[in-house]
Structure formats: C-alpha cells, structure tokens
Amino acid sequence: MSATASKVGRPRSSLVIRLVGLVVSIAALWVVFHSVDLGKCATVLSHADPLPLAACLAVIAAQVILRSLRWRLLLPTPRHGGSLRVLRILPPLLVGYLGNAVLPARLGEPIRAYLVARREDLDAAEAFGSVVLERVVDTATLAVVAFVAAVAVHAPSWIIQATGLAALIGGAVTGALVIIGPTPLVRVARRIVARLPIAARAEPMLARLDDFARGIDRPSRSSAIVFAAVISAACWMLDATTFWLVARSIGAPVDPASALLIAAVTVLGTALPSAPGYVGTFDLAASTTAQALGIAAAPALALAVLAHAITVLPTAGGGAISLVAMNARLGRLATDAAAEQEPKPVGTNT
C-alpha cells in the first residue's frame, strides 16, 4: 500500500469508527430513555446526598495513583537509563483519560503512550506495547472479578455465563503472556497469516506487533504482569466502592458485591464502539445490570448517570489541567500519536 493510499485510508477508517460509535450510542440512549420514567429518575437525582459523592473523589484519586504505579511496572526502561517516577507518569495517564473522554476509538491510549515516550525518552512503539499489555491484563482481571461477583450475588444466569466466558478467555490470554511471552505468540501469528491471501497486506501490522512485543517481552515481564494484575484487582475494588457510594447517595439498595458486579459489567460494556465519553453504552450497561439485580428502573438509571459523571469528569478535568501544564494540544497529540504508530518502511531507521 502506498503512503498516499495509507493517508487517505486513515481519515476514512476514522470516519467509519466515529459513525459506528455514534450509531451505537444513539441506539443505547434510545433503549435507556424508552425503558425508564425520566421524571422519576430526575426526582431520584434531585434528592442525592452530596457527601458520598464527595467521598468518591478521594476513591478515584487513589485509583488513578494505583493505575500510574501499574503502568510504571509495565513500561520499558528509559534509553538514558534510570527509573521512572509515578508522579511523572501521572500527567500523561490523565491526558490519556481526557482523550478517551472526548475523542473516538479510545485515542487517549496512543496519546498517553506517545506523551510518556517523548517525556521519558522511551521507544514509542515499546511504550504503546506497554499500554496494550496493560489493557489486556486489566480487562482479564476485570472479567475474573466480575465472574466472582456474579456468582456471589446469584446473578441471572446470562450474566454468570457471559462473565465466566470472559474470565476464561482473559485468564488464558494473561497466562499465555506470563508463561510463554508475546514474542512466540507473534511468531505463531506470522505463521498463520503467511498461509492466508492477506499475508502481504498484513505485514505492516505484524511488524508493529513485533515492536509491541519488544516493549512487553523483557526479563521482568512475568513478575510485572503478576503485580499488574494484583494492582488491577485493587483498582476494580475501588471502582466498585465508587458505585457503592453513588448508590448510597441516592438510597439504592446496593451491597458491595452487587456494586462490584455493576461496575465490572459497565466497564466491559464500554468496550463497545460509542460516542466520546462512552455516552449511552456506559449508562445502558450500568442501568441494565442494576435492574437485573433487583433495582427499580428509575434509581438504576440515576445510579448509572451519577456514576458516569463522577468517574469520567474528574479524570478528564485532571487531564485538561495536565495538558495545560505540559503546554500541549489534544488534537495535535492525537495526530502525532497516530503518525508514530504508522508502520515504517523496511530499512527506515527507528
């Protein structure tokens, strides 16, 4: 594929992703708004107790710090040597959260990888590889936590089956990364793709996967993944605490285990394409799960709306402050990050 065709293809693929996300969000909002009495939901929201919501801010701050610590474990070593500090990783992480909130297709992930690579003198592809690994470990841990919570609260069978399948797949992938490592897995992928008609077109992507694997596969990889999974479990407990506090603020009868399940299914639901800020998909997943656990429709939607606001707005605000502090522009960062992830022609210096 020529460079010109690649440049033309990127805007088209980006437009398709945005349109798909917009359609999914509109459909999710339509389902939510046509299944709940919005007047009753507004009444529940108007009587919310602000004290538990204020406590959520402290919980979210602790969660962000833990996520910065986890990312530091998975990042490669700086080219100039030395070690990475959590407080220097925190601003790029928050900018990434801002990007996820206002840009389509989770563009905040490559943005934070690009930012931390530029700031800490890291290889950009290896930094992005650490983000991919973090997402895999985080999602796998979440699936296991969701399954345990679903069994504990005797959730409907469809929730137990769905979370059980996700936990099985996530555990298998994480186990393969710990025991085998990414490089052999990429080699297997190469052998499989080499037999397919798309082998030539897939080569740039496979080359990029080699770069990602280099960012993940190092002597401390196994222990780093294990520690990252432990931190992820702690983060999801804090996320469940946020949902529990929100439920307390509106008087919804949600126990800690149910809050954990609602939080887990909600986050898994945001993996679907959606408009920026997970509009629609977050609210539908949270309210549907809450109703499946016996919460009335109006309080369930109120819980979803408040949890959505309290989990997205503070981190996005922190990202905006970090962006100003680093004297950067989000749109420019998105363009540079996307360009950095483009496969380079064979023979080009990296």
C-alpha positions in Angstrom: 0.0 0.0 0.0 1.4 3.4 -1.0 1.9 6.2 1.5 -0.8 8.3 -0.2 -3.3 5.5 0.0 -2.4 5.0 3.6 -3.1 8.7 4.4 -6.4 8.5 2.5 -7.4 5.3 4.3 -6.8 6.7 7.8 -9.4 9.5 7.6 -11.9 7.1 6.0 -11.4 4.5 8.7 -11.6 7.2 11.4 -14.9 8.4 10.0 -16.3 4.9 9.9 -15.3 4.3 13.6 -16.9 7.6 14.6 -20.1 6.9 12.7 -20.4 3.4 14.2 -19.8 4.7 17.7 -22.4 7.4 17.2 -25.0 4.9 16.0 -24.3 2.6 18.9 -24.5 5.5 21.4 -27.8 6.7 19.9 -29.3 3.2 20.0 -28.2 2.7 23.6 -29.7 6.0 24.7 -32.9 5.2 22.9 -33.2 1.9 24.8 -32.5 3.7 28.1 -34.8 6.6 27.6 -37.7 4.4 26.4 -37.5 2.0 29.3 -37.4 4.4 32.2 -39.6 7.2 33.5 -37.3 10.1 33.2 -39.4 12.2 35.6 -38.9 9.6 38.4 -35.2 9.4 37.6 -34.9 13.2 37.8 -36.6 13.1 41.2 -34.1 10.5 42.5 -31.2 12.6 41.2 -32.6 15.7 42.9 -32.5 14.0 46.3 -29.0 12.7 46.0 -26.8 13.1 49.1 -23.6 15.0 48.1 -21.4 13.6 50.9 -21.0 10.1 49.4 -20.3 11.7 46.1 -17.6 13.9 47.6 -16.0 10.7 49.1 -15.9 9.3 45.5 -13.3 11.9 44.6 -10.9 10.5 47.1 -11.5 7.0 45.9 -10.9 8.0 42.3 -7.7 9.8 43.2 -6.4 6.7 44.9 -7.4 4.6 41.9 -5.5 6.9 39.5 -2.4 6.7 41.6 -2.5 2.9 41.6 -3.0 2.9 37.8 0.1 5.1 37.4 2.0 2.6 39.5 0.8 -0.3 37.4 1.8 1.4 34.2 5.2 2.2 35.5 5.7 -1.6 36.2 4.9 -2.4 32.5 6.8 0.5 30.8 10.2 -0.2 29.3 13.4 1.2 30.7 14.4 4.7 29.5 17.0 4.8 26.9 19.2 7.0 29.1 18.9 4.6 32.0 17.5 5.3 35.4 14.0 4.7 36.6 10.5 6.1 36.0 8.7 8.0 38.7 5.0 7.7 39.3 4.4 11.4 39.5 5.9 12.0 36.0 3.8 9.2 34.6 0.6 10.5 36.1 0.1 13.6 33.8 0.3 11.6 30.5 -2.1 9.0 32.0 -4.6 11.7 32.8 -4.2 13.2 29.4 -5.0 9.8 28.0 -8.2 9.6 30.1 -9.1 13.0 28.7 -8.5 11.7 25.2 -10.7 8.7 25.8 -13.5 11.0 27.1 -13.6 13.5 24.2 -12.1 11.6 21.2 -13.5 8.4 19.4 -12.0 5.0 19.4 -10.1 5.3 22.7 -7.5 7.6 21.0 -6.4 8.5 24.5 -4.4 5.3 24.7 -1.9 6.0 21.9 -1.8 9.7 23.1 -0.6 8.7 26.6 1.9 6.3 25.1 3.3 9.0 22.8 3.4 11.5 25.6 5.3 9.3 28.1 7.7 8.2 25.4 8.5 11.8 24.5 8.7 12.9 28.1 10.8 10.0 29.5 12.9 9.1 26.4 11.3 5.8 25.7 10.8 4.0 22.4 7.3 4.9 21.3 6.4 1.5 20.0 7.5 -0.1 23.2 5.6 2.4 25.2 2.5 1.6 23.2 3.2 -2.1 23.7 3.0 -1.4 27.5 -0.4 0.2 27.0 -1.7 -2.8 25.0 -0.4 -5.2 27.7 -2.0 -3.0 30.5 -5.3 -3.1 28.7 -5.2 -6.9 28.3 -4.2 -7.5 32.0 -6.8 -5.0 33.2 -9.6 -6.5 31.2 -8.7 -10.0 32.1 -8.6 -9.2 35.8 -11.9 -7.4 35.5 -13.6 -10.4 33.8 -12.4 -12.7 36.7 -13.6 -10.2 39.3 -17.0 -9.8 37.5 -17.5 -13.6 37.4 -16.7 -14.0 41.1 -19.1 -11.2 42.0 -21.8 -12.6 39.7 -21.6 -16.0 41.5 -21.5 -14.3 44.9 -24.7 -12.3 44.3 -26.5 -15.2 42.5 -26.9 -13.0 39.4 -29.1 -14.1 36.5 -27.6 -17.0 34.5 -26.9 -14.9 31.4 -24.6 -12.6 33.5 -22.8 -15.6 35.1 -22.3 -17.3 31.7 -21.1 -14.1 30.0 -18.7 -13.1 32.7 -17.5 -16.7 33.1 -16.6 -16.9 29.4 -14.9 -13.6 29.5 -12.9 -14.7 32.6 -11.9 -17.9 30.9 -10.6 -16.1 27.8 -8.9 -13.3 29.8 -7.2 -15.8 32.1 -6.0 -17.8 29.1 -4.5 -14.8 27.4 -2.9 -13.5 30.5 -1.5 -16.9 31.4 0.0 -17.2 27.9 1.7 -13.8 28.3 3.1 -14.8 31.7 4.3 -18.2 30.8 5.1 -18.0 27.0 5.5 -14.3 26.4 4.4 -12.2 23.4 7.2 -12.8 21.0 6.5 -16.5 20.5 2.8 -15.6 20.1 3.7 -13.1 17.4 5.7 -15.8 15.6 2.7 -18.1 15.7 0.6 -15.3 14.3 3.1 -14.8 11.5 3.0 -18.4 10.5 -0.8 -18.4 10.4 -1.1 -15.2 8.4 1.6 -16.4 6.0 -0.8 -19.0 4.7 -3.5 -16.5 4.1 -4.2 -14.4 0.9 -3.8 -11.2 3.0 -0.2 -12.0 4.1 1.4 -9.1 2.2 -1.1 -6.6 3.4 -0.8 -7.8 7.0 3.0 -7.5 7.1 3.0 -3.8 8.3 0.6 -4.8 11.2 2.8 -7.8 12.1 5.9 -5.6 12.1 4.1 -3.3 14.5 3.2 -6.3 16.7 7.0 -7.1 16.8 7.6 -3.6 18.2 4.8 -4.1 20.7 6.2 -7.4 21.8 9.6 -5.8 22.3 8.0 -3.4 24.7 6.5 -6.2 26.7 9.0 -9.1 26.5 11.8 -8.5 28.9 13.3 -10.4 31.8 11.0 -8.9 34.4 7.9 -9.4 32.3 6.3 -12.3 34.2 6.6 -10.7 37.6 5.5 -7.3 36.2 2.3 -8.9 34.8 1.5 -10.6 38.0 2.0 -7.4 40.1 -0.1 -5.5 37.5 -2.9 -8.0 37.8 -2.9 -7.6 41.6 -3.0 -3.8 41.3 -5.8 -4.1 38.7 -7.8 -6.1 41.2 -7.3 -3.4 43.8 -8.4 -0.8 41.3 -11.6 -2.6 40.4 -12.4 -2.8 44.1 -12.0 0.9 44.3 -14.2 1.3 41.2 -16.9 -0.8 43.0 -16.5 1.4 46.0 -17.4 4.4 43.8 -20.5 2.7 42.5 -21.5 1.7 46.1 -21.0 5.3 47.3 -23.1 6.6 44.4 -25.8 4.0 45.3 -25.7 5.2 49.0 -26.1 8.8 47.8 -29.5 8.0 46.1 -30.6 5.4 48.6 -30.4 2.5 46.2 -30.2 -0.9 48.0 -26.8 -2.0 46.5 -24.4 -4.1 48.6 -20.7 -4.1 47.9 -20.7 -7.3 45.9 -23.5 -6.1 43.7 -21.7 -2.8 43.3 -18.7 -4.7 42.1 -20.7 -6.6 39.5 -22.4 -3.5 38.3 -19.1 -1.7 37.9 -17.5 -4.6 36.1 -20.3 -5.2 33.6 -20.4 -1.4 33.0 -16.7 -1.2 32.2 -16.9 -4.3 30.0 -19.8 -2.6 28.2 -17.7 0.4 27.4 -15.5 -1.8 25.2 -18.2 -1.4 22.5 -17.8 1.4 20.0 -19.5 4.5 21.2 -19.5 8.3 21.0 -16.8 10.0 23.0 -17.1 9.7 26.8 -18.9 6.3 26.5 -22.2 8.1 26.1 -25.0 5.6 26.0 -23.1 2.4 26.4 -22.0 3.2 30.0 -25.5 4.2 31.0 -27.2 1.2 29.4 -24.8 -1.3 30.8 -25.0 0.1 34.4 -28.7 0.6 34.5 -29.5 -2.8 32.9 -27.2 -4.7 35.3 -28.6 -2.8 38.3 -32.2 -3.7 37.2 -31.2 -7.3 36.7 -30.1 -7.3 40.4 -33.5 -6.0 41.5 -33.0 -2.3 41.5 -36.1 -0.3 40.2 -35.7 1.3 36.8 -35.5 5.0 37.9 -32.9 4.5 40.7 -31.0 2.2 38.3 -30.7 4.9 35.7 -29.9 7.6 38.3 -27.1 5.3 39.6 -25.8 5.0 36.0 -25.9 8.7 35.3 -24.2 9.8 38.6 -21.6 7.0 38.3 -20.9 8.0 34.7 -20.4 11.7 35.7 -18.3 11.0 38.8 -15.9 8.6 37.1 -15.4 10.5 33.8 -15.4 14.2 34.7 -12.8 14.3 37.5 -10.2 12.3 35.5 -11.0 14.3 32.3 -10.6 17.5 34.3 -7.2 16.3 35.6 -6.2 15.5 32.0 -7.2 19.1 30.9 -5.0 20.5 33.7 -2.1 18.2 32.8 -2.5 19.2 29.2 -2.2 22.9 30.0 0.7 22.2 32.4 2.6 20.4 29.6 1.7 23.2 27.1 0.2 20.7 24.6 -2.9 20.5 22.4 -5.0 17.3 22.4 -5.7 17.4 18.6 -2.0 17.8 17.8 -1.1 15.0 20.2 -3.7 12.7 18.6 -2.2 13.4 15.1 1.4 12.9 16.3 0.5 9.7 18.2 -1.3 8.2 15.2 1.7 9.1 13.0 4.0 7.5 15.4 2.1 4.2 15.3 2.2 4.1 11.5 4.4 1.2 10.3 7.8 2.4 8.9 9.1 1.2 5.5 11.6 -1.6 5.7 15.1 -0.1 6.1 14.0 3.1 7.7 15.8 4.0 10.9 13.6 3.9 14.1 
